[in-house]
Amino acid sequence: MIGKALGRWALIAIAVPLVAAGARQIGHAVEQRRGSSRATRMLHRGADTLQRLGGRKRRRRFGFR
């Protein structure tokens, strides 16, 4: 029982922010090469959603939308 709770905590506290950061970096790299597209916007939106799931505020991006 404690092991499951610890596993969930580790997933939310460690893995989710890492996945969000990775998705954001991939989206940014693809945007630099090919410009903005539906896929890169979805990567950024997914990263924002994951960050909110982990308890962080939405990251503001100026000039994009």
Order of alpha helices (4+ residues) and beta strands (2+ residues): alpha-alpha-alpha
